[in-house]
Amino acid sequence: MTEDKSKHTETASTTLIDYLKAWPLYLLPQHLLSRLMLGLTRVRFAPVKNLHIAWFIRHFKVNMDETPAQAPADYPTFNHFFTRPLKPGVRQVVSGSDELACPVDGKVSQAGPIRDGMVFQAKGHEYSLEALLGDASLAREFGQGSFATLYLSPRDYHRIHMPCDGTLREMRHIPGRLFSVNEASVKVVPGLFAINERVVTVFDTAHGPVALVLVGAIFVGSIETVWQGVITPPTRHEPRLWQYPLGQQPTPTLHRGEEMGRFNMGSTVIAVFANPKIQLDQAIQHGAPVRLGQRLAALG
């Protein structure tokens, strides 16, 4: 992004192939298939598990040099492989006092300012910040800020880290659909990120409030955070809210670059900044690859 926030980056025009890829997802039993995937990724039968991991590494060209355990047999289940850690030092986290770090490895889906309470999704599509965050007061608080939507492909590292030091204020789980979050679906499904299941985390930071929205998708077996454990799949399907008032109970405080959660199977993270003085880095543009720890934004 340039510092001129007058317009968003745009995706290419929607094609017939995009529709053919995305629309069948309306007919699929999204939650049932995702529950089945949850079970399959936790199979411990070594011949099946090892074959699955080896195929995945070859098919998606996963860089196993970045992780301490490199052989399929080193992982008890496919999910242990999918949520594998990185070797120390393979990612460098920005260190400037006014810099915010990218929370994930992945690719920029969209990024830019929030305009009139709306977030840009793709050409011809936007959705309301209130729908995304699940709360009108939060939407007002973040309404003059900016966002970055970051897509994690199957080959990426799937742990999520803090962009800056922050103290958790609240977390909410919002049930919803489980559409794929690939580029075809983003261009076709209206309000995709505001209708998919998601976990919204809000932190108070020295740079102003920061929200990290962890968006579910089809075959995402579960989403978890380091302070609460597994959030999805839920035991019930109503929205849930956890609040962490200062002084009333132990409140999680996490530092820049520290792990805050993970996807058990992959999806998308949307970073939302309330402070209008935060400027997204020029490299944060549609389609650009990003790495955990690189400069995502800075206080201008």
QUINOR-V486927 format. One record per backbone hydrogen bond with DSSP energy under -0.5 kcal/mol. CO is the residue of the C=O (numbers start at 0). NH is the residue of the N-H. If there is no record, write none. Layout:
# QUINOR-V486927
co:CO nh:NH
co:CO nh:NH
This chain:
# QUINOR-V486927
co:2 nh:4
co:14 nh:18
co:15 nh:19
co:16 nh:20
co:17 nh:21
co:18 nh:22
co:21 nh:24
co:22 nh:25
co:23 nh:26
co:23 nh:27
co:27 nh:29
co:28 nh:32
co:29 nh:33
co:30 nh:34
co:31 nh:35
co:32 nh:36
co:33 nh:37
co:34 nh:38
co:35 nh:39
co:36 nh:40
co:38 nh:41
co:39 nh:42
co:40 nh:78
co:43 nh:45
co:44 nh:47
co:44 nh:48
co:45 nh:49
co:46 nh:50
co:47 nh:51
co:48 nh:52
co:49 nh:53
co:50 nh:54
co:51 nh:55
co:52 nh:56
co:53 nh:57
co:54 nh:58
co:55 nh:59
co:56 nh:60
co:56 nh:61
co:61 nh:63
co:62 nh:65
co:63 nh:66
co:65 nh:86
co:67 nh:69
co:70 nh:73
co:71 nh:74
co:76 nh:80
co:77 nh:81
co:78 nh:82
co:80 nh:83
co:86 nh:89
co:90 nh:92
co:95 nh:98
co:97 nh:298
co:99 nh:295
co:99 nh:296
co:101 nh:292
co:102 nh:160
co:105 nh:289
co:106 nh:108
co:106 nh:150
co:107 nh:286
co:109 nh:148
co:110 nh:8
co:111 nh:146
co:112 nh:114
co:113 nh:115
co:114 nh:117
co:116 nh:128
co:117 nh:114
co:118 nh:126
co:121 nh:124
co:124 nh:120
co:124 nh:121
co:126 nh:118
co:127 nh:131
co:128 nh:132
co:129 nh:133
co:129 nh:134
co:134 nh:138
co:135 nh:139
co:136 nh:140
co:137 nh:141
co:138 nh:142
co:139 nh:142
co:141 nh:144
co:142 nh:116
co:144 nh:113
co:145 nh:272
co:146 nh:111
co:147 nh:149
co:147 nh:270
co:148 nh:108
co:148 nh:109
co:148 nh:150
co:149 nh:268
co:150 nh:106
co:150 nh:152
co:152 nh:155
co:156 nh:104
co:157 nh:262
co:159 nh:259
co:159 nh:260
co:161 nh:256
co:162 nh:100
co:165 nh:167
co:165 nh:253
co:166 nh:203
co:168 nh:243
co:169 nh:201
co:170 nh:241
co:171 nh:173
co:171 nh:199
co:172 nh:174
co:172 nh:239
co:173 nh:197
co:176 nh:196
co:181 nh:185
co:182 nh:186
co:183 nh:187
co:184 nh:187
co:184 nh:188
co:187 nh:189
co:188 nh:191
co:190 nh:193
co:190 nh:194
co:191 nh:194
co:191 nh:195
co:194 nh:176
co:196 nh:215
co:197 nh:173
co:198 nh:200
co:198 nh:213
co:199 nh:171
co:200 nh:211
co:201 nh:168
co:201 nh:169
co:202 nh:204
co:202 nh:209
co:203 nh:166
co:204 nh:207
co:208 nh:273
co:209 nh:202
co:210 nh:212
co:210 nh:271
co:211 nh:200
co:211 nh:213
co:212 nh:214
co:212 nh:269
co:213 nh:198
co:214 nh:267
co:216 nh:219
co:218 nh:220
co:221 nh:263
co:222 nh:230
co:222 nh:231
co:223 nh:261
co:224 nh:228
co:228 nh:224
co:231 nh:222
co:239 nh:172
co:241 nh:170
co:244 nh:247
co:244 nh:248
co:249 nh:251
co:251 nh:167
co:253 nh:165
co:254 nh:257
co:257 nh:161
co:259 nh:225
co:260 nh:159
co:261 nh:223
co:261 nh:263
co:262 nh:264
co:263 nh:220
co:263 nh:221
co:266 nh:151
co:267 nh:214
co:268 nh:149
co:268 nh:270
co:269 nh:212
co:269 nh:271
co:270 nh:147
co:271 nh:210
co:272 nh:145
co:274 nh:277
co:276 nh:299
co:278 nh:297
co:280 nh:283
co:282 nh:284
co:284 nh:287
co:287 nh:107
co:289 nh:105
co:290 nh:293
co:292 nh:93
co:293 nh:101
co:295 nh:280
co:296 nh:99
co:297 nh:278
co:297 nh:299
